[in-house]
């Protein structure tokens, strides 16, 4: 045993000091070479694979294509250099701009920290080691760290932590102000102001007694808000309909894959495909013909879905609902007022984009969410526990030199080939860490969704918070603890080998603090091998080599269905949660070791510089935001960055405490920077967060806001169209097959095959040739020219404009064909191609405020009183006059669609200004105009409403504002849906 001890002492005194620099150097050299090769491969592959490297050039929203890039070797660099943030905000959205701004923040922040620490601390560390540490007890890496530094020079490191903290506060404040400015621009952008969801509120946790449209109205009537709703909608239970639709669509995908594989190459496969039903892992069950099985399965699911949809009106209401306001500023004002209130136990907040909602979690009760969250946290803890296994493996690999004396073959290997041993010691630990870390975000996202996240944006925020915490605890804290335990046990084993008594071992535990101190600082060598790997992975992500290889294998071996090709050609979604978490984790490692091992900060800064350019290219040309949230992740990531500063200070407290012993109280000098961070966070919450969260309009903006009437919202059933459960109107997938394979269906199926046209929602309602196989299943033929996703369709589907506007515009995309089934036209747009109204293009170009628009006079007529409700019956006579005029015009324009021609009537007016200090229920005489058509006897055959419109104390809003009588439309009766699940009934009927 004494021989082993002597060898261990020699190993610790000599080999470990030479091995660590060699391992770090080998990892840096390897990753640098591989990264350069990857960049060259990207430059060579990019011109011939633009659908992978530049999909947004073809698929972009509206008139916002990315800048053109040349096919030269480095032709992609000039657009990155010359495209500034203002242009990016318009082209890629605020979520992407916020990510790039945070990337720039980290890039410049860590550059400044690297200059500070390398310029101040490294000279101090080197001078102290040269003067006080024997050459045999130091190496080139340890000389650059705080490991062996002592005495008053440690206060220089403390002072640097003060400067780092102030630098972070300054950088964050600068970028916070910029983000508030960008957020205000986004609030005032046409995309946001014209989006229906931007003026909609979500009502959650609706009590049983209020689970109806009238109940939602009653909730808003119970609170005094300055603006009424224009329409309300209570959610309806859809039962298993979403699962049935997903089951059907998954079956279609599997069916298409089997057909394509069987008919690959334009000929039948040698063996007809089969499937085992009811087995487990390929064992047991019944073996059936796969094509026949899926044909019967599709027919059965289609029938079940249609039956479910016929019964949907009898379903019960859900515990959530939605309410639309007349204008975007109104919705934000009301949401801010009700943020701290919970009328009748509900939560009322701004509605998300409907595409952002996770509908399966919307109807969860409080008890169910609580149960799932508890179970989810237990599962997270379980994952964290089992993650210690790969962490232990990584820790062992990171300390191979310490195991040589105990593992014979390692010592033989190190003696026979020191270079290869050093190479593996540097490369293997971060590689194993990267492999195990690949699956963690997937598990974390699934658990977060299981725990009840209501939107994808909220899911991303929760994933960032939990995944970042998980990374810090597992890969930083636990990894360090494992190293400390490993080295402490090793020292005890050495003392036992020296036949030291138990009492002496206990007495020697005073050396444990020094062991802890040396261990976590020595682990800087591991992180110096970690960052080169992260830099390579960033560049590897740019090259997308795995994607290219996988597509090639799938095409040649299995074949790709038309649906696969269409989905593959679209720009992929950018995984903000994963990228943010990785950046934050690298930042936490860099900040923790900034005052301890400055080279780690240099490595982090290099990776951030590489990432900032790579991510800019990807967001400009490759990736898209799944749903635009307006940069809502900014506050989450900045909070985590400030937490990293606290983590840095905590480790600095430990370092000073271990050096001076905590009894000396000298460690208290490291406390103030933590207080700076807490004070700065309070400042952010009071100054920046309110302006970031809500649209705070000026009085002028409120006055000029575009106001939508209750009549317009109710007539179009806008609220239910946008916020009804997607399962109620989702189109089922139609099986698709390559056109060249269609003639082979007669050999696949036995029996008569019919031919007709099939309208595919995937193609915007375009009709394609189809064959009806035995069993009644339609299989559409997709030609080679139609395989890629149509850019016009992509712009329509990705656009953030009002759903109604997109529905009307879509009718002319494909030869006037509607994009929706005629059987559901009562829910959406008309399927009839109609001639355009005279001045239609001018109206669309100039908007309702255009001076030459025929509806200008009626749309911009001022209200009689600034406090008058938007839907007051006082304007009834004016509506009647305009309807009479519309009736005369309809005689000469009988084919004008009502939705186009009548929309401006009362839908856009000068908005009343919200003045909280004034009552909004009483009309103000000084605002009354000298003449109003509604009050003129010549224009009002009905009794005047002027006498009726008087406020009586104690009256409800419905009693205070009597409903306006309804009159028949000059274009005929257009009944609204009266079924139980249909909304469109406003809170204040006009």
Secondary structure as UniProt FT lines:
FT   HELIX           2..10
FT   HELIX           11..15
FT   HELIX           16..46
FT   TURN            47..48
FT   HELIX           50..53
FT   HELIX           55..58
FT   TURN            73..76
FT   HELIX           77..82
FT   HELIX           85..92
FT   HELIX           94..117
FT   HELIX           118..122
FT   HELIX           123..132
FT   HELIX           135..137
FT   TURN            140..141
FT   HELIX           142..144
FT   TURN            147..148
FT   HELIX           151..153
FT   HELIX           154..187
FT   HELIX           190..193
FT   HELIX           196..199
FT   STRAND          200..204
FT   HELIX           208..210
FT   HELIX           213..221
FT   STRAND          229..236
FT   TURN            239..240
FT   HELIX           241..262
FT   HELIX           264..266
FT   STRAND          274..277
FT   TURN            281..282
FT   STRAND          286..289
FT   HELIX           290..310
FT   HELIX           312..314
FT   STRAND          317..325
FT   HELIX           328..337
FT   HELIX           343..345
FT   STRAND          347..350
FT   HELIX           354..356
FT   HELIX           359..361
FT   TURN            362..363
FT   HELIX           366..398
FT   HELIX           400..403
FT   TURN            404..406
FT   HELIX           408..416
FT   HELIX           418..450
FT   TURN            451..452
FT   HELIX           456..471
FT   HELIX           472..478
FT   HELIX           479..497
FT   TURN            498..499
FT   HELIX           502..507
FT   HELIX           508..511
FT   HELIX           512..522
FT   HELIX           524..543
FT   HELIX           545..553
FT   HELIX           554..558
FT   HELIX           562..569
FT   HELIX           576..594
FT   TURN            595..596
FT   HELIX           598..617
FT   HELIX           618..622
FT   HELIX           633..660
FT   HELIX           662..664
FT   HELIX           666..670
FT   HELIX           672..693
FT   HELIX           699..703
FT   HELIX           710..716
FT   HELIX           718..723
FT   HELIX           726..728
FT   STRAND          735..738
FT   HELIX           739..744
FT   HELIX           745..748
FT   STRAND          754..760
FT   HELIX           761..763
FT   TURN            764..765
FT   STRAND          766..773
FT   TURN            774..776
FT   STRAND          777..782
FT   HELIX           784..786
FT   HELIX           791..798
FT   HELIX           803..810
FT   TURN            811..813
FT   TURN            815..816
FT   HELIX           822..824
FT   TURN            825..827
FT   TURN            838..839
FT   HELIX           840..846
FT   TURN            848..849
FT   TURN            851..852
FT   TURN            854..855
FT   HELIX           856..859
FT   TURN            866..867
FT   TURN            870..871
FT   HELIX           873..875
FT   HELIX           876..892
FT   TURN            894..895
FT   HELIX           898..901
FT   TURN            903..907
FT   TURN            916..917
FT   HELIX           925..927
FT   HELIX           933..935
FT   HELIX           937..939
FT   TURN            946..948
FT   TURN            953..954
FT   HELIX           957..960
FT   TURN            970..971
FT   TURN            980..981
//
